[in-house]
Amino acid sequence: MIDVAEKRDFLVWLINNVSFPRREIIWILNYLINHEAILRNVHIVEQALTTKRGLVFRDSTQEEEPMMFNVEDHQFSNSDQIFHEIRLHWQQPLYLECVFPNSWQNAQYLSVLEDNPALPWNDTVSEEIVTEVENFLKYQEKEAKIDLLKKQIDMALEDGDREAFLYLSDELNRLKLALQE
């Protein structure tokens, strides 16, 4: 669970560093910042509109609606309705998505980002990415084995162990060939 102070710090950063096309977004963010009881139930996620109660704020660079609220599959963008819904149902979880450029390079954003319960991240990863990651890990494992073999070969040379040297050198050559394939 993300600490309320971290969420508050992120929202303050957001207000100070991101340009929003509607001033009502700033008003709602300030309202959340100033009400700890509500902020306790705020979860910063991606794809917030897939949740039962999700709110999306988009910065000025985005072409879609800058502010959209989803409640039980009913979507609206009226700031008065959104504010009323937040205030009236403050005890319920509120899933907030903040769309702005380079969000994945922003440490503050990443530190408060939570998994979306309606759309877990590992359910949305494509097979292509899974394969790419698995191949990378296999490659790294082989690289680590090569490094270990080189150290063991050095030890065999230092110890004058010809048999170990020949065996380890053969293993190293096989592993290097496997990496080239």
Summary of the structure (lengths in Angstrom):
residues: 181
radius of gyration: 25.6
end to end distance: 44.4
largest distance: 81.4
contacts: 481
relative contact order: 0.12
helix: 59%
strand: 13%
